[in-house]
Amino acid sequence: MKIVDFRPRMVRRFTRPDSLPSAPGLVSRWLGGITDRVIQRRVLNRPSPTEKPLLVSVGNLALGGTGKTPVVISLAQGLAAEGLRGVILTRGYGSSLPGPLLVQADDLLAGDEARMMAGVLAELSWPVVQSRNRPLGLRFIEEEKIQADVILLEDAHQTEGLPRHIDLLILDSWRVKEKKSCEFLEPATGDVFPLGPWRESSSGARRAAAILVEGSEATPARSTLGQPVFTFERSVGLRTIQGSLPEGDTRKWALVSGIARPERFEVSARQCLGGEPVLSVRCRDHARFSPRLVQRILREMESSQAEGLITTGKDWVKLSAVWNDERPVMVLDLNLIWRGKENALIHWLAERI
């Protein structure tokens, strides 16, 4: 498979491998200490949460690519199934609109992930609010009298001035430690930005009420810090968006993604296809897909003799407005399956509402 990487060199440098990070060096430990102190001051600047609705933050320690958006969607679907009303509050990365605003799935100016969430959750009557200033977004929800039992704060683990009752932390890396014949999960991070791909050190896990990890093997039920650990797996499938595909179609496919971890998307696409695509075009996270970028993609597809396009859900909400090619298009849909006791995380949250 030919790989064409349009991402800036700095972004490519910070793409994390799927292995445990190495121990930070002396300079990185010094820089990480400064970062931790700055973030801790932000945390101290958070106001006390109100009684209702329940404010639940979903965040991580890494610079993206840990599945925050799929986790938020899965939590919203699970809580809605329990009869609970809610709202998603997101920053709206990649959007020029500061907000706050109610996001519509067809709003070309809203953030890509915000639009995708709005489309998926519309039938559940869970609105999505986009606001670059998240505390202002909370006031908007209150002033608009949007009824909610819970507000999911997307990507807010390090956000200043934003209250929350519960912090859910998605870990990208961890180790298993044994204590008194019992296994515990220990958070692990590496070099912090700008020397590496981490927002803060593993000490940021202390702020979490619960830990979320992706894994197919047995995972300890508690962390070394005492938090409950909930584990999920990804379930993927291809959905035809444009054109018709006969059963057993074996055409040559091109992959296009503008996400933090394109390697995972490529692996999932291979699994669904049962074969190797001819091309993968990697664009920067939240790429805007200007006409010029689309023409570059089409030239690469012609050069590789690609006969169809496979992309992600969040990329297609932007590509669909500017894509003028007649070849078949499929979207790789991603859903989460929670391991262990059925709906354990949803019940854990519902008990606290």
C-alpha positions in Angstrom: 0.0 0.0 0.0 1.3 3.4 -1.0 1.2 6.0 1.9 1.0 9.7 1.1 1.4 11.8 4.2 0.2 15.4 3.9 0.6 16.1 7.6 3.2 18.6 8.9 6.6 17.0 9.9 6.0 18.0 13.5 2.7 16.2 13.6 4.2 13.1 12.1 6.9 13.2 14.7 4.4 13.0 17.5 2.5 10.1 16.2 2.5 7.6 19.0 3.5 3.9 18.5 1.2 1.3 19.8 3.8 0.2 22.4 4.5 1.3 25.9 6.3 4.7 26.0 9.9 4.8 27.0 10.9 6.4 30.3 11.2 10.2 30.0 14.7 11.7 29.9 16.0 14.3 32.4 14.9 17.3 30.3 11.4 15.8 29.7 11.0 15.1 33.4 11.8 18.7 34.2 9.4 19.9 31.5 6.8 17.5 32.6 7.0 18.8 36.2 6.4 22.4 34.9 3.5 21.2 32.8 1.9 19.3 35.8 2.2 22.4 38.0 0.6 24.6 35.3 -2.3 22.1 34.9 -2.7 21.8 38.6 -3.2 25.6 38.9 -5.9 25.3 36.2 -7.6 22.6 38.2 -7.6 24.8 41.3 -9.3 27.4 39.3 -12.4 25.2 38.7 -15.6 26.3 40.4 -17.6 23.9 42.5 -20.2 22.0 40.4 -23.9 22.6 40.9 -26.2 19.9 42.2 -27.8 19.1 38.8 -27.2 18.2 36.1 -24.3 15.8 36.6 -21.2 17.1 34.8 -19.1 14.3 33.4 -15.7 15.0 31.7 -14.3 12.6 29.2 -10.6 13.3 28.6 -7.1 11.8 28.2 -3.4 12.5 28.9 -2.3 12.2 25.2 -2.5 14.6 22.3 -5.4 12.9 20.6 -6.3 9.6 19.1 -7.6 7.8 22.2 -11.2 7.6 21.1 -12.8 10.4 23.1 -15.6 11.0 20.5 -16.6 7.3 20.2 -16.6 7.0 24.0 -18.8 10.1 24.3 -21.3 8.8 21.7 -21.4 5.4 23.4 -22.0 7.0 26.8 -24.8 9.1 25.4 -26.5 6.2 23.8 -26.2 4.1 26.9 -27.5 6.8 29.2 -30.4 7.6 26.8 -31.3 3.9 26.9 -31.7 4.3 30.6 -34.2 7.1 30.0 -31.8 9.9 30.9 -31.7 13.3 29.1 -28.4 14.8 28.3 -26.3 17.3 26.3 -22.8 17.0 24.8 -20.6 20.1 25.3 -17.6 20.2 22.9 -15.0 22.7 21.9 -15.6 22.2 18.2 -12.0 21.6 17.0 -11.4 22.7 13.4 -14.3 25.2 13.4 -14.0 28.9 12.9 -17.1 29.5 15.0 -16.4 30.5 18.7 -19.9 29.6 19.8 -21.8 28.8 21.9 -24.3 27.3 19.4 -26.5 24.3 19.0 -24.8 22.1 16.4 -26.7 20.9 13.4 -25.3 17.9 11.4 -25.5 19.9 8.1 -23.8 23.0 9.5 -20.6 23.3 7.4 -19.1 25.8 9.7 -19.3 23.7 12.9 -16.6 21.3 14.0 -16.4 17.9 12.3 -16.7 15.8 15.4 -19.5 18.0 16.7 -21.4 17.6 13.4 -20.9 13.8 13.5 -22.1 13.6 17.1 -25.1 15.8 16.3 -26.1 13.5 13.4 -25.7 10.2 15.4 -27.5 11.5 18.5 -30.3 13.4 16.8 -32.8 10.6 17.1 -32.1 10.4 20.9 -32.9 14.1 21.4 -29.4 14.6 22.9 -28.3 18.0 21.6 -24.7 19.0 20.9 -23.4 22.4 22.0 -20.2 23.8 20.6 -18.3 26.5 22.5 -14.7 27.4 22.3 -15.1 28.8 25.9 -16.6 25.8 27.6 -17.7 27.7 30.8 -19.6 30.0 28.5 -21.1 26.9 26.9 -22.4 25.7 30.2 -24.1 29.1 30.8 -25.6 28.8 27.3 -27.2 25.4 28.1 -28.7 26.9 31.3 -29.9 30.1 29.6 -31.5 28.1 26.7 -33.2 26.0 29.3 -32.0 22.7 27.7 -33.3 20.0 30.0 -30.6 17.5 31.0 -29.8 15.0 33.7 -26.2 14.8 32.6 -23.8 17.0 30.5 -20.9 15.2 28.9 -17.9 17.5 28.7 -15.9 16.2 25.7 -12.1 16.6 26.0 -12.1 18.5 29.2 -9.6 16.8 31.5 -7.2 19.8 31.4 -9.8 22.5 30.8 -9.6 25.5 33.2 -12.7 27.1 34.8 -15.0 24.2 33.9 -16.7 22.4 36.8 -17.4 18.7 36.8 -18.6 16.0 39.2 -16.8 13.1 37.6 -13.7 12.9 35.4 -13.5 9.8 33.1 -10.0 9.4 31.8 -9.1 7.3 28.7 -5.7 5.9 29.0 -3.6 5.3 25.9 -0.8 3.4 27.8 -0.6 1.5 31.0 1.2 -1.3 32.8 -0.1 -4.1 35.0 1.3 -4.2 38.5 0.9 -7.0 41.0 0.3 -6.3 44.7 -0.5 -8.9 47.3 -1.4 -11.5 44.5 -3.8 -9.0 42.9 -3.3 -7.2 39.6 -3.7 -3.4 39.2 -3.5 -1.1 36.3 -0.9 1.6 36.4 -1.1 4.7 34.1 2.0 5.2 31.9 3.1 8.2 29.8 6.3 9.3 28.1 7.8 12.6 27.0 5.4 15.6 27.3 4.8 18.2 24.5 6.9 19.7 22.9 9.3 16.8 23.3 6.7 14.1 22.9 3.0 13.3 22.3 1.7 13.7 25.9 -0.2 16.6 27.4 0.9 15.8 30.9 2.5 13.1 32.9 0.7 10.1 34.4 0.1 12.1 37.6 -2.9 13.6 35.8 -4.6 10.2 36.3 -5.1 11.2 40.0 -7.9 13.6 39.0 -9.9 10.8 37.5 -12.9 9.1 39.2 -12.7 6.2 36.8 -10.3 4.9 34.1 -11.3 3.8 30.6 -9.0 1.6 28.5 -9.2 -0.1 25.1 -8.2 -3.8 25.1 -9.2 -7.2 24.0 -7.5 -9.1 26.8 -8.3 -9.3 30.5 -7.6 -6.0 32.2 -7.4 -5.3 36.0 -10.6 -4.1 37.5 -8.9 -1.3 39.5 -6.0 1.0 39.1 -3.0 1.4 41.4 -4.7 4.7 42.5 -7.9 2.9 43.5 -10.2 3.9 40.6 -12.5 1.4 38.9 -11.3 0.4 35.4 -13.7 -0.1 32.5 -12.6 -1.7 29.3 -13.9 -1.3 25.7 -13.2 -2.8 22.3 -13.7 -1.3 18.9 -16.2 -2.8 16.4 -15.9 -1.6 12.9 -17.8 -2.0 9.6 -18.0 -0.5 6.2 -21.1 1.4 5.0 -21.7 2.4 1.4 -22.3 6.1 0.9 -22.0 6.5 -2.8 -22.4 4.1 -5.7 -23.5 0.4 -5.7 -21.2 -2.4 -4.8 -21.9 -6.0 -6.0 -21.3 -8.8 -3.5 -17.7 -9.9 -3.4 -16.5 -6.7 -5.0 -12.7 -6.7 -5.3 -11.9 -3.2 -6.6 -8.9 -1.2 -5.6 -9.6 1.1 -2.7 -7.9 4.3 -1.5 -8.1 5.4 2.1 -8.3 9.0 3.2 -8.3 10.2 6.8 -7.8 13.4 8.7 -7.4 11.9 12.2 -4.8 11.8 14.9 -4.1 8.1 14.5 -4.4 7.1 10.8 -2.6 3.8 11.4 -5.5 2.4 13.4 -7.9 3.4 10.7 -5.8 1.7 8.1 -5.6 -1.5 10.1 -9.4 -1.5 10.6 -10.0 -0.9 6.9 -7.7 -3.9 5.9 -9.7 -6.1 8.3 -13.0 -5.1 6.8 -11.8 -5.4 3.2 -10.0 -8.7 3.8 -7.2 -7.3 1.6 -4.8 -4.5 1.1 -5.9 -1.0 -0.2 -3.7 0.5 -2.9 -3.3 3.9 -1.3 -3.6 5.7 2.1 -3.7 9.5 2.2 -3.0 10.9 5.7 -4.2 14.4 6.3 -3.7 16.4 9.5 -6.3 16.0 12.2 -9.5 18.0 11.6 -8.3 18.7 8.0 -10.7 21.2 6.3 -10.5 19.5 2.8 -10.2 22.5 0.7 -10.7 22.2 -3.1 -6.9 22.2 -3.5 -6.5 19.4 -1.0 -9.3 17.4 -2.7 -7.6 17.8 -6.1 -4.3 16.5 -4.6 -6.1 13.5 -3.2 -7.8 12.8 -6.5 -4.4 13.0 -8.3 -3.0 10.4 -5.9 -6.0 8.2 -6.5 -5.5 8.4 -10.3 -1.8 7.6 -9.9 -2.6 4.5 -7.8 -5.5 3.5 -10.1 -7.8 3.5 -7.1 -11.4 2.6 -8.0 -13.1 3.8 -4.8 -12.7 5.7 -1.6 -12.9 4.7 2.1 -12.9 7.4 4.8 -14.0 8.0 8.4 -17.3 9.3 9.6 -15.9 12.6 10.9 -14.0 13.1 7.6 -17.0 12.4 5.4 -19.1 15.2 7.1 -16.6 17.6 5.5 -15.7 15.7 2.3 -19.3 15.2 1.3 -19.7 19.0 0.5 -16.7 19.2 -1.8 -16.3 15.6 -3.2 -17.2 15.6 -6.9 -15.9 12.2 -7.9 -18.3 9.5 -9.1 -16.3 6.5 -7.8 -17.9 4.5 -4.9 -17.4 5.8 -1.4 -17.6 3.8 1.9 -17.4 5.1 5.4 -15.7 3.0 8.2 -18.2 3.1 11.1 -16.8 2.7 14.6 -18.8 1.4 17.6 -17.6 0.5 21.1 -18.3 -2.7 22.9 -17.8 -2.6 26.7 -16.3 -5.7 28.2 -17.2 -7.2 31.5 -20.6 -6.9 33.2 -23.2 -5.6 30.8 -23.6 -1.8 30.9 -21.4 -1.6 34.1 -20.1 1.9 33.3 -23.5 3.2 32.4 -25.0 1.8 35.7 -22.0 3.3 37.6 -22.8 6.7 36.1 -26.5 6.4 36.5 -26.1 5.7 40.2 -24.5 9.1 40.6 -27.1 11.1 38.8 
